Amino acid sequence: MHAPHFEIPSLRALARHAVPRVLEGTVIPLALFVLTLRVLGVWGAMAVGLVWGYGLIGLRLLFRRRVPGVVLLGTATFTVRTLLAVLSHSTFIYFLQPTLGTAAIAGAFLLSVPLDRPLAGRLADDFCPLPADIRTNAHVRQFFRQISLLWAFIGAVNVTVTLWLLFTQSIGTYVVAKTAASSALTVSAIIISTLWFRRSMARHGIVVTFASFRRDARS
């Protein structure tokens, strides 16, 4: 009996699958907000962002297509930020909102574990589609529960660092340092998740290979 095998696609294949999700869930909503801010004001820009997010989800549900986890998270985060802005009318809360969004995402990762719907698994499928036999494997599901806890922890660290910067640094320093710290934490979490996935699967007899590494070495 052959051991289960999963090949992580090449970087080009991963990008081809992931870029549309990132554009839909992150880049386009941000661009719409920036472009409509001067024309419609803050509230109008927020409304446009919400219309985009919920419109995208509605169309996918209407045509019975899977809603990417990135789109769900992006829309949920933007909804929380908009509600807080409407209730607060505070400049400080405006800068605090992305951090609260990060906290909400960390909470979503944490809550998904006891619900046995690990958010890490949904997001992983957005960027690197998993075969059905791999996705339903008990060891793979256990891994995604564990990695969801890791991302919840990374989110909590991100929130802590961001709040410290917000309370102690100037706005200019805060924006630059926050971007750098958040990017470093995210990249670190992706690397840890990938290496952990390969090692965890190997312990349970599931072979994981990296197509991009082998092909790059031959080229």
Secondary structure, 3 states (H helix, E strand, C coil): CCCCEEEECCHHHHHHHHHHHHHHHHHHHHHHHHHHHHHHHHHHHHHHHHHHHHHHHHHHHHCCCCCCHHHHHHHHHHHHHHHHHHHHCCHHHHHHHHHHHHHHHHHHHHHHCCCCCCHHHHHHHHHCCCCHHHHCCHHHHHHHHHHHHHHHHHHHHHHHHHHHHHHHCCHHHHHHHHHHHHHHHHHHHHHHHHHHHHHHHHHCCCEEEEHHHHHHHHC
